[in-house]
């Protein structure tokens, strides 16, 4: 059975059975993976798995877990899950699932990410056994063939890998199929063989065949293109071809090739070998460590250390070597990792540590000198502060400044270690334990947080409350944070830190009266940049409390003009997107400083159409030109009061459709419409429309259906809303509409 035929059929069956949410998640998941939106994948899969298991659908579970593993990208962290899924999918009752073959690929990817050369034998065995028993027309034949070729590359058998890719294409074509999108594996083989021009020509051919889609395939090709151009001494073109860093950071498999190109560009003088490049590579290396990508991580650590030494950052190079050694121990042959790291070790052994030369006379003078620099290099700052700490080991300010510099370079764990080591060496210094506790919050180490807070309980109870409160906020326990802030303020009523923490906690819990009070306390003494945020907090509190006079007065203070009046503010300002959670966003129209009315109508799940929602005023991300702001929804002030029904129609033309929609709006209805994609639209070439109608709850379904039929009769093309007809008790009319819609190709047979 073809995989996608099964997927589409399963989605239709789920939809028809009323399980639209699971059908939607199945539909969205593969595209989300191919877009490298891995955080979204991790948000989607638990919900989808819960739905599949509640319906006892193990085949769907296999599908979901396969795509989750695809997003994780391999590594020792993924190997146990890949092994377990392979076993689960090949049980007698599951092995007929089309996606079960793909779990073989999941295992090979997990092995490749962990230690590609170390698992060559296992990867070849499982790939070749699978290829021998599947049809070349299946999509998985290409996937498994590519994994076999990549394994040959890890075994330094590039010529065989080229031959394997050619054979794959011949077999697919001979079976009547067409090779799908590729990432340029044979270009990788050509690069390995020292033939960058041939690799570039192969990548050009693949890009011409798949020119539009930006996906994981095209991104791998871009990385290979950049490496080929670099090998051809065409550094400016390589720089232009290189993936944006934020994309490389979110997909572990991109980390090493991105860093290799970036390092080559630095060597060629096309990019600066600066602390910023080091910080970027540090974050890529942290992902390799997190995922257990040992072989890629060792090579990335060696490259990171080499660049660090070249810019005089000895401590960074030593850290890279230590990280690389830890990863090398995970390899099947640790000596292979030691060999890669040997040049870095030798260079460090021969490199003098002169960061302590010419230090000023005191720790205070060192900090002052470093802070007076116009454009400080945090890497060099950290080097100098480390030398200063060796000379003045009892100066907390040096440890704090050094931790800040390390964090700026992406080394958060090292920053925490510096502060924690200082606290343990100075057990009677409360400020040290406070700094260590806050660092532990950032590291997610609850045990260390409590240990630090316990040291502060006697002498500095307000500090202890501050540390515990920050940890409560980190875990989303904002009510506990508010209680801790109140407790701390009893010991130190003047603590601005605790008052700000209380403000945050009260806002998160929706205690708007407390927010109003905290703002009143903080605003008179706040700096201007703080005052702006406080005014917006007051706007949220006043809106939630219905204090419209304060809303209007405060809006004027932040430069926002509102209509005069005494009641709620309700004016159409601009379209926005309200974000209620991962994969839960709705279209809305901003109606006030911190309110919006939802205009998106949900097909399934919670219905919010028409609801008035309080939102955080600051966008969740950098606004994109011509796109609505994405704003975090905080609280529904006026709930939705509509009943929603799906519809299908033939496009009657813009003028007729707009007039129809406007008439519905005049009568208090809402309508969202979309154009059917070509492959799912009408069979006669006309344009199909589908979407949702929202009818006020107070409107009887029978009356709504009768009114809709009157309005739709004026359209020059058919309009169908059989679900509304069912709700109106008109089963015959509903069936007539479904039959007519099926005949036009708007509904599946």
TIMIKE-379295 format. One line per field, with one value per residue (C-alpha): residue in three letters; residue number from 1; x, y, z; chain. Coordinates in steps of 0.5 Angstrom, whole numbers, plus 500, padded with zeros to 3 digits. Example, Ala and Ser with C-alpha at 12.3 -4.5 7.8 and 13.67 -1.06 7.14 Angstrom:
residues 2
residuo	ALA,SER
num	1,2
x	525,527
y	491,498
z	516,514
cadena	A,A
END
This chain:
residues 749
residuo	UNK,UNK,UNK,UNK,UNK,UNK,UNK,UNK,UNK,UNK,UNK,UNK,UNK,UNK,UNK,UNK,UNK,UNK,UNK,UNK,UNK,UNK,UNK,UNK,UNK,UNK,UNK,UNK,UNK,UNK,UNK,UNK,UNK,UNK,UNK,UNK,UNK,UNK,UNK,UNK,UNK,UNK,UNK,UNK,UNK,UNK,UNK,UNK,UNK,UNK,UNK,UNK,UNK,UNK,UNK,UNK,UNK,UNK,UNK,UNK,UNK,UNK,UNK,UNK,UNK,UNK,UNK,UNK,UNK,UNK,UNK,UNK,UNK,UNK,UNK,UNK,UNK,UNK,UNK,UNK,UNK,UNK,UNK,UNK,UNK,UNK,UNK,UNK,UNK,UNK,UNK,UNK,UNK,UNK,UNK,UNK,UNK,UNK,UNK,UNK,UNK,UNK,UNK,UNK,UNK,UNK,UNK,UNK,UNK,UNK,UNK,UNK,UNK,UNK,UNK,UNK,UNK,UNK,UNK,UNK,UNK,UNK,UNK,UNK,UNK,UNK,UNK,UNK,UNK,UNK,UNK,UNK,UNK,UNK,UNK,UNK,UNK,UNK,UNK,UNK,UNK,UNK,UNK,UNK,UNK,UNK,UNK,UNK,UNK,UNK,UNK,UNK,UNK,UNK,UNK,UNK,UNK,UNK,UNK,UNK,UNK,UNK,UNK,UNK,UNK,UNK,UNK,UNK,UNK,UNK,UNK,UNK,UNK,UNK,UNK,UNK,UNK,UNK,UNK,UNK,UNK,UNK,UNK,UNK,UNK,UNK,UNK,UNK,UNK,UNK,UNK,UNK,UNK,UNK,UNK,UNK,UNK,UNK,UNK,UNK,UNK,UNK,UNK,UNK,UNK,UNK,UNK,UNK,UNK,UNK,UNK,UNK,UNK,UNK,UNK,UNK,UNK,UNK,UNK,UNK,UNK,UNK,UNK,UNK,UNK,UNK,UNK,UNK,UNK,UNK,UNK,UNK,UNK,UNK,UNK,UNK,UNK,UNK,UNK,UNK,UNK,UNK,UNK,UNK,UNK,UNK,UNK,UNK,UNK,UNK,UNK,UNK,UNK,UNK,UNK,UNK,UNK,UNK,UNK,UNK,UNK,UNK,UNK,UNK,UNK,UNK,UNK,UNK,UNK,UNK,UNK,UNK,UNK,UNK,UNK,UNK,UNK,UNK,UNK,UNK,UNK,UNK,UNK,UNK,UNK,UNK,UNK,UNK,UNK,UNK,UNK,UNK,UNK,UNK,UNK,UNK,UNK,UNK,UNK,UNK,UNK,UNK,UNK,UNK,UNK,UNK,UNK,UNK,UNK,UNK,UNK,UNK,UNK,UNK,UNK,UNK,UNK,UNK,UNK,UNK,UNK,UNK,UNK,UNK,UNK,UNK,UNK,UNK,UNK,UNK,UNK,UNK,UNK,UNK,UNK,UNK,UNK,UNK,UNK,UNK,UNK,UNK,UNK,UNK,UNK,UNK,UNK,UNK,UNK,UNK,UNK,UNK,UNK,UNK,UNK,UNK,UNK,UNK,UNK,UNK,UNK,UNK,UNK,UNK,UNK,UNK,UNK,UNK,UNK,UNK,UNK,UNK,UNK,UNK,UNK,UNK,UNK,UNK,UNK,UNK,UNK,UNK,UNK,UNK,UNK,UNK,UNK,UNK,UNK,UNK,UNK,UNK,UNK,UNK,UNK,UNK,UNK,UNK,UNK,UNK,UNK,UNK,UNK,UNK,UNK,UNK,UNK,UNK,UNK,UNK,UNK,UNK,UNK,UNK,UNK,UNK,UNK,UNK,UNK,UNK,UNK,UNK,UNK,UNK,UNK,UNK,UNK,UNK,UNK,UNK,UNK,UNK,UNK,UNK,UNK,UNK,UNK,UNK,UNK,UNK,UNK,UNK,UNK,UNK,UNK,UNK,UNK,UNK,UNK,UNK,UNK,UNK,UNK,UNK,UNK,UNK,UNK,UNK,UNK,UNK,UNK,UNK,UNK,UNK,UNK,UNK,UNK,UNK,UNK,UNK,UNK,UNK,UNK,UNK,UNK,UNK,UNK,UNK,UNK,UNK,UNK,UNK,UNK,UNK,UNK,UNK,UNK,UNK,UNK,UNK,UNK,UNK,UNK,UNK,UNK,UNK,UNK,UNK,UNK,UNK,UNK,UNK,UNK,UNK,UNK,UNK,UNK,UNK,UNK,UNK,UNK,UNK,UNK,UNK,UNK,UNK,UNK,UNK,UNK,UNK,UNK,UNK,UNK,UNK,UNK,UNK,UNK,UNK,UNK,UNK,UNK,UNK,UNK,UNK,UNK,UNK,UNK,UNK,UNK,UNK,UNK,UNK,UNK,UNK,UNK,UNK,UNK,UNK,UNK,UNK,UNK,UNK,UNK,UNK,UNK,UNK,UNK,UNK,UNK,UNK,UNK,UNK,UNK,UNK,UNK,UNK,UNK,UNK,UNK,UNK,UNK,UNK,UNK,UNK,UNK,UNK,UNK,UNK,UNK,UNK,UNK,UNK,UNK,UNK,UNK,UNK,UNK,UNK,UNK,UNK,UNK,UNK,UNK,UNK,UNK,UNK,UNK,UNK,UNK,UNK,UNK,UNK,UNK,UNK,UNK,UNK,UNK,UNK,UNK,UNK,UNK,UNK,UNK,UNK,UNK,UNK,UNK,UNK,UNK,UNK,UNK,UNK,UNK,UNK,UNK,UNK,UNK,UNK,UNK,UNK,UNK,UNK,UNK,UNK,UNK,UNK,UNK,UNK,UNK,UNK,UNK,UNK,UNK,UNK,UNK,UNK,UNK,UNK,UNK,UNK,UNK,UNK,UNK,UNK,UNK,UNK,UNK,UNK,UNK,UNK,UNK,UNK,UNK,UNK,UNK,UNK,UNK,UNK,UNK,UNK,UNK,UNK,UNK,UNK,UNK,UNK,UNK,UNK,UNK,UNK,UNK,UNK,UNK,UNK,UNK,UNK,UNK,UNK,UNK,UNK,UNK,UNK,UNK,UNK,UNK,UNK,UNK,UNK,UNK,UNK,UNK,UNK,UNK,UNK,UNK,UNK,UNK,UNK,UNK,UNK,UNK,UNK,UNK,UNK,UNK,UNK,UNK,UNK,UNK,UNK,UNK,UNK,UNK,UNK,UNK,UNK,UNK,UNK,UNK,UNK,UNK,UNK,UNK,UNK,UNK,UNK,UNK,UNK,UNK,UNK,UNK,UNK,UNK,UNK,UNK,UNK,UNK,UNK,UNK
num	1,2,3,4,5,6,7,8,9,10,11,12,13,14,15,16,17,18,19,20,21,22,23,24,25,26,27,28,29,30,31,32,33,34,35,36,37,38,39,40,41,42,43,44,45,46,47,48,49,50,51,52,53,54,55,56,57,58,59,60,61,62,63,64,65,66,67,68,69,70,71,72,73,74,75,76,77,78,79,80,81,82,83,84,85,86,87,88,89,90,91,92,93,94,95,96,97,98,99,100,101,102,103,104,105,106,107,108,109,110,111,112,113,114,115,116,117,118,119,120,121,122,123,124,125,126,127,128,129,130,131,132,133,134,135,136,137,138,139,140,141,142,143,144,145,146,147,148,149,150,151,152,153,154,155,156,157,158,159,160,161,162,163,164,165,166,167,168,169,170,171,172,173,174,175,176,177,178,179,180,181,182,183,184,185,186,187,188,189,190,191,192,193,194,195,196,197,198,199,200,201,202,203,204,205,206,207,208,209,210,211,212,213,214,215,216,217,218,219,220,221,222,223,224,225,226,227,228,229,230,231,232,233,234,235,236,237,238,239,240,241,242,243,244,245,246,247,248,249,250,251,252,253,254,255,256,257,258,259,260,261,262,263,264,265,266,267,268,269,270,271,272,273,274,275,276,277,278,279,280,281,282,283,284,285,286,287,288,289,290,291,292,293,294,295,296,297,298,299,300,301,302,303,304,305,306,307,308,309,310,311,312,313,314,315,316,317,318,319,320,321,322,323,324,325,326,327,328,329,330,331,332,333,334,335,336,337,338,339,340,341,342,343,344,345,346,347,348,349,350,351,352,353,354,355,356,357,358,359,360,361,362,363,364,365,366,367,368,369,370,371,372,373,374,375,376,377,378,379,380,381,382,383,384,385,386,387,388,389,390,391,392,393,394,395,396,397,398,399,400,401,402,403,404,405,406,407,408,409,410,411,412,413,414,415,416,417,418,419,420,421,422,423,424,425,426,427,428,429,430,431,432,433,434,435,436,437,438,439,440,441,442,443,444,445,446,447,448,449,450,451,452,453,454,455,456,457,458,459,460,461,462,463,464,465,466,467,468,469,470,471,472,473,474,475,476,477,478,479,480,481,482,483,484,485,486,487,488,489,490,491,492,493,494,495,496,497,498,499,500,501,502,503,504,505,506,507,508,509,510,511,512,513,514,515,516,517,518,519,520,521,522,523,524,525,526,527,528,529,530,531,532,533,534,535,536,537,538,539,540,541,542,543,544,545,546,547,548,549,550,551,552,553,554,555,556,557,558,559,560,561,562,563,564,565,566,567,568,569,570,571,572,573,574,575,576,577,578,579,580,581,582,583,584,585,586,587,588,589,590,591,592,593,594,595,596,597,598,599,600,601,602,603,604,605,606,607,608,609,610,611,612,613,614,615,616,617,618,619,620,621,622,623,624,625,626,627,628,629,630,631,632,633,634,635,636,637,638,639,640,641,642,643,644,645,646,647,648,649,650,651,652,653,654,655,656,657,658,659,660,661,662,663,664,665,666,667,668,669,670,671,672,673,674,675,676,677,678,679,680,681,682,683,684,685,686,687,688,689,690,691,692,693,694,695,696,697,698,699,700,701,702,703,704,705,706,707,708,709,710,711,712,713,714,715,716,717,718,719,720,721,722,723,724,725,726,727,728,729,730,731,732,733,734,735,736,737,738,739,740,741,742,743,744,745,746,747,748,749
x	500,503,504,501,495,494,495,490,485,486,485,478,476,478,474,468,468,468,476,478,483,487,486,489,495,496,496,500,506,510,510,512,518,520,520,525,519,522,519,512,513,514,508,504,506,504,497,496,499,494,488,491,492,485,482,486,490,497,498,497,501,507,506,506,512,516,515,517,524,525,525,529,535,539,544,544,538,534,537,533,526,528,529,523,519,522,520,513,512,514,510,505,499,503,508,503,502,506,509,513,518,520,522,528,530,529,534,539,538,539,545,548,547,550,556,556,562,561,555,556,555,548,546,548,545,538,538,540,535,529,531,531,523,520,517,521,515,514,517,520,525,528,529,532,537,539,540,545,549,550,552,557,560,561,565,569,566,564,565,560,555,555,554,548,545,545,542,536,534,534,530,525,524,524,518,514,516,519,525,523,526,533,538,544,547,551,554,556,560,563,565,568,572,575,570,567,565,562,558,556,553,549,546,544,540,537,535,532,528,525,526,520,520,524,525,530,532,533,537,542,543,544,550,553,553,556,562,563,563,568,572,573,575,569,568,563,558,559,557,551,549,550,544,541,544,537,535,542,541,534,536,542,544,545,550,557,556,554,560,565,563,563,570,572,569,573,579,578,577,570,567,570,573,570,567,560,562,565,558,554,558,558,550,551,555,551,545,550,551,544,542,548,551,558,561,559,560,567,569,565,568,575,573,571,577,581,578,578,585,586,583,587,581,585,579,574,579,580,572,571,577,573,567,570,573,566,563,569,568,561,564,564,572,574,581,577,575,582,585,580,582,589,591,587,590,597,596,593,599,604,600,602,596,598,591,594,599,599,593,591,592,585,579,575,580,580,572,572,577,573,566,569,571,566,565,567,569,566,570,576,573,572,579,581,576,579,586,583,579,586,589,583,579,575,572,564,564,569,565,559,562,565,559,555,561,560,553,553,558,552,556,550,553,560,557,553,559,563,558,557,564,565,559,562,568,565,560,558,557,550,550,554,549,544,548,549,541,539,544,541,534,537,540,533,537,531,536,541,536,533,540,542,535,536,543,540,534,537,541,537,530,528,534,531,524,527,531,525,520,524,524,517,516,520,516,510,507,506,501,507,511,506,506,513,514,509,513,520,517,515,522,524,519,523,525,524,526,521,515,517,517,510,508,510,506,500,499,500,495,490,490,489,487,494,497,494,497,504,504,502,508,513,511,513,520,521,526,523,524,521,515,513,512,508,503,502,501,496,492,491,489,484,481,480,477,473,476,475,477,484,484,483,488,493,492,494,500,503,501,495,488,482,474,471,466,465,464,468,473,471,474,477,484,488,488,492,494,492,497,493,499,503,499,493,493,487,485,483,482,485,479,483,490,490,484,482,476,476,474,477,472,474,472,473,476,475,470,472,469,467,470,473,480,485,492,500,501,508,509,511,517,519,513,514,512,505,503,499,502,503,500,500,492,492,484,477,474,467,466,464,457,456,454,459,457,462,460,462,460,462,465,460,465,468,462,457,461,463,455,453,458,457,449,451,455,450,445,451,453,461,464,471,472,478,479,480,487,487,487,481,476,471,471,469,474,470,473,471,470,470,470,466,459,458,451,449,447,441,439,435,438,432,431,438,438,431,435,441,437,434,440,444,438,441,448,449,453,451,452,452,451,449,451,446,441,442,442,435,432,432,435,433,435,442,442,440,446,451,449,450,456,459,457,461,467,467,466,469,465
y	500,507,511,517,514,511,518,521,516,516,523,523,517,521,527,524,520,527,527,533,535,529,529,536,535,529,533,539,535,533,540,542,537,539,547,545,548,543,547,547,539,538,542,538,531,530,532,528,522,523,523,517,513,515,512,506,507,504,506,513,513,510,515,521,518,517,524,527,523,526,533,530,529,523,522,518,521,519,512,508,512,510,502,502,505,500,494,497,498,491,487,482,487,493,491,492,499,503,508,502,501,509,507,503,510,513,508,509,517,516,512,517,523,519,516,515,512,507,505,503,496,496,502,498,492,495,499,493,488,493,495,488,487,494,496,501,505,507,513,510,506,513,515,508,508,515,513,507,512,517,511,509,516,515,509,513,510,516,512,507,512,515,509,507,514,513,506,508,513,508,503,508,510,503,501,507,512,519,520,525,532,530,534,533,526,525,532,531,525,529,534,528,526,533,535,541,544,537,538,545,542,537,542,546,541,539,546,547,541,543,551,553,549,552,545,541,538,545,548,542,543,550,548,544,549,554,548,547,555,555,550,553,560,563,566,572,567,562,567,569,562,560,559,564,562,562,556,553,553,550,544,540,537,543,545,542,544,551,552,549,554,560,558,557,564,567,564,567,574,574,574,576,571,575,573,573,568,564,565,562,556,555,555,550,546,546,543,537,536,536,531,526,528,525,525,531,535,532,535,542,542,542,547,552,551,552,559,561,560,564,570,569,566,561,560,558,554,550,549,547,542,539,539,535,530,529,527,523,518,517,514,507,508,514,514,517,523,524,524,529,533,532,539,543,540,541,548,549,546,550,557,561,564,571,574,576,581,588,587,594,595,593,589,595,598,592,592,600,599,593,597,603,600,603,596,591,584,579,573,578,581,574,572,578,577,570,572,578,572,568,575,577,570,574,579,577,583,579,573,576,580,574,570,576,575,568,568,573,568,563,559,559,553,556,562,558,554,561,563,557,556,563,561,555,558,564,560,566,571,572,576,570,565,570,570,563,562,566,563,556,559,560,553,550,547,547,543,548,554,551,550,557,560,556,559,566,564,567,573,575,573,578,575,568,570,573,567,562,567,567,559,559,564,560,554,558,558,565,565,562,567,573,570,569,577,579,575,578,585,584,583,589,593,597,592,594,587,584,589,588,580,581,585,580,575,578,580,573,570,576,579,586,589,588,590,596,597,595,600,605,604,603,608,615,613,609,610,613,606,602,607,606,598,600,605,599,594,600,599,592,592,598,594,588,592,596,602,606,613,610,607,613,617,612,611,619,618,613,617,613,617,614,616,620,617,613,606,601,602,599,601,598,599,594,586,582,575,573,567,563,557,553,552,556,562,566,572,578,586,590,594,598,599,592,589,585,582,575,574,567,562,555,549,544,545,552,557,564,567,574,574,580,578,582,581,583,589,588,583,576,577,582,585,583,588,588,582,583,583,577,578,574,573,573,573,573,579,577,570,568,567,564,557,555,551,549,551,550,554,556,562,567,573,578,583,578,575,581,583,577,577,584,583,577,582,587,581,579,573,572,569,566,563,560,558,550,548,546,538,539,544,543,538,543,548,553,556,553,556,553,556,557,561,563,565,568,563,567,565,559,554,553,560,561,556,559,566,563,560,566,570,564,564,571,568,566,560,554,555,549,549,542,541,548,544,538,542,546,539,539,532,532,538,537,530,534,539,534,530,536,538,531,532,538,535,540,534,527,521
z	500,498,505,502,500,507,510,506,507,514,515,511,515,522,519,517,524,528,529,526,530,529,522,522,526,521,516,518,522,516,513,520,520,513,515,521,525,531,537,533,532,540,541,536,537,545,543,537,540,546,541,537,543,546,539,539,533,533,526,527,533,528,523,529,532,526,524,531,530,523,527,532,527,530,536,542,545,540,539,545,542,535,537,541,535,530,535,536,528,526,531,528,528,526,521,515,517,511,515,519,513,515,522,519,517,523,526,521,522,530,529,524,528,534,531,524,523,529,527,519,520,523,518,512,515,516,510,505,508,508,501,499,501,499,492,488,487,495,497,503,497,496,503,505,499,501,508,505,501,507,511,505,506,513,511,506,500,496,490,492,495,488,485,490,488,481,482,486,481,475,480,481,474,471,476,473,479,479,484,489,492,495,499,494,497,491,491,498,495,490,495,499,493,492,486,488,481,479,486,484,478,481,486,480,477,483,485,477,479,485,485,489,496,502,506,509,503,500,506,506,499,500,506,500,495,500,502,494,493,498,496,489,492,491,498,497,493,499,504,500,500,507,511,516,523,526,521,523,530,530,526,529,523,520,526,523,516,518,522,517,512,517,519,512,511,517,514,508,511,508,516,522,527,533,539,536,531,537,541,535,534,542,541,536,540,546,541,539,546,548,543,544,537,539,532,529,536,537,530,532,538,535,530,535,539,533,531,539,539,533,536,543,547,550,555,550,546,553,554,547,548,555,551,545,550,554,547,545,550,547,541,540,538,543,540,533,537,541,534,531,538,538,534,539,545,542,540,547,551,547,548,554,558,558,560,567,564,566,570,574,581,584,582,582,577,572,572,571,565,562,563,560,553,547,544,549,547,552,550,552,558,560,559,563,569,569,570,575,579,580,583,587,588,594,589,588,583,579,579,577,571,569,569,565,560,559,558,553,549,550,555,561,564,565,568,573,575,576,581,584,585,588,593,596,597,601,605,609,604,602,596,593,595,592,585,585,586,581,576,578,576,569,569,571,577,583,588,587,588,594,597,596,598,605,606,605,610,616,615,608,608,603,598,600,598,591,589,591,587,581,581,582,576,572,573,572,579,579,585,589,587,589,596,596,594,599,605,602,603,610,611,606,605,600,595,588,586,590,588,581,582,585,579,574,578,579,572,570,575,573,580,576,583,585,579,579,586,585,579,583,588,582,577,581,582,576,570,564,560,566,566,559,561,568,564,559,565,568,562,562,569,568,562,566,572,567,569,562,565,567,560,556,561,561,553,552,556,552,545,543,541,543,542,548,552,559,557,554,548,542,535,530,530,526,524,529,531,538,541,546,546,541,535,538,534,531,527,531,530,535,539,544,547,550,547,541,538,535,528,526,527,529,525,532,539,543,539,540,534,537,544,546,549,553,550,552,549,546,540,541,535,531,527,519,514,512,517,523,530,534,541,547,549,556,558,555,557,553,551,544,543,537,534,528,522,516,508,501,495,488,488,485,484,488,488,489,495,498,498,501,506,508,509,514,518,518,521,526,523,521,515,514,507,503,496,495,493,485,487,492,488,483,478,472,473,477,483,490,497,503,510,517,518,526,528,534,539,540,533,533,528,524,523,521,516,513,513,510,504,503,502,498,493,491,489,482,484,489,497,501,509,510,518,519,515,520,526,524,523,516,514,507,505,508,504,498,499,500,494,490,493,492,484,484,487,493,498,497,495
cadena	A,A,A,A,A,A,A,A,A,A,A,A,A,A,A,A,A,A,A,A,A,A,A,A,A,A,A,A,A,A,A,A,A,A,A,A,A,A,A,A,A,A,A,A,A,A,A,A,A,A,A,A,A,A,A,A,A,A,A,A,A,A,A,A,A,A,A,A,A,A,A,A,A,A,A,A,A,A,A,A,A,A,A,A,A,A,A,A,A,A,A,A,A,A,A,A,A,A,A,A,A,A,A,A,A,A,A,A,A,A,A,A,A,A,A,A,A,A,A,A,A,A,A,A,A,A,A,A,A,A,A,A,A,A,A,A,A,A,A,A,A,A,A,A,A,A,A,A,A,A,A,A,A,A,A,A,A,A,A,A,A,A,A,A,A,A,A,A,A,A,A,A,A,A,A,A,A,A,A,A,A,A,A,A,A,A,A,A,A,A,A,A,A,A,A,A,A,A,A,A,A,A,A,A,A,A,A,A,A,A,A,A,A,A,A,A,A,A,A,A,A,A,A,A,A,A,A,A,A,A,A,A,A,A,A,A,A,A,A,A,A,A,A,A,A,A,A,A,A,A,A,A,A,A,A,A,A,A,A,A,A,A,A,A,A,A,A,A,A,A,A,A,A,A,A,A,A,A,A,A,A,A,A,A,A,A,A,A,A,A,A,A,A,A,A,A,A,A,A,A,A,A,A,A,A,A,A,A,A,A,A,A,A,A,A,A,A,A,A,A,A,A,A,A,A,A,A,A,A,A,A,A,A,A,A,A,A,A,A,A,A,A,A,A,A,A,A,A,A,A,A,A,A,A,A,A,A,A,A,A,A,A,A,A,A,A,A,A,A,A,A,A,A,A,A,A,A,A,A,A,A,A,A,A,A,A,A,A,A,A,A,A,A,A,A,A,A,A,A,A,A,A,A,A,A,A,A,A,A,A,A,A,A,A,A,A,A,A,A,A,A,A,A,A,A,A,A,A,A,A,A,A,A,A,A,A,A,A,A,A,A,A,A,A,A,A,A,A,A,A,A,A,A,A,A,A,A,A,A,A,A,A,A,A,A,A,A,A,A,A,A,A,A,A,A,A,A,A,A,A,A,A,A,A,A,A,A,A,A,A,A,A,A,A,A,A,A,A,A,A,A,A,A,A,A,A,A,A,A,A,A,A,A,A,A,A,A,A,A,A,A,A,A,A,A,A,A,A,A,A,A,A,A,A,A,A,A,A,A,A,A,A,A,A,A,A,A,A,A,A,A,A,A,A,A,A,A,A,A,A,A,A,A,A,A,A,A,A,A,A,A,A,A,A,A,A,A,A,A,A,A,A,A,A,A,A,A,A,A,A,A,A,A,A,A,A,A,A,A,A,A,A,A,A,A,A,A,A,A,A,A,A,A,A,A,A,A,A,A,A,A,A,A,A,A,A,A,A,A,A,A,A,A,A,A,A,A,A,A,A,A,A,A,A,A,A,A,A,A,A,A,A,A,A,A,A,A,A,A,A,A,A,A,A,A,A,A,A,A,A,A,A,A,A,A,A,A,A,A,A,A,A,A,A,A,A,A,A,A,A,A,A,A,A,A,A,A,A,A,A,A,A,A,A,A,A,A,A,A,A,A,A,A,A,A,A,A,A,A,A,A,A,A,A,A,A,A,A,A,A,A,A,A,A,A,A,A,A,A,A,A,A,A,A,A,A,A,A,A
END
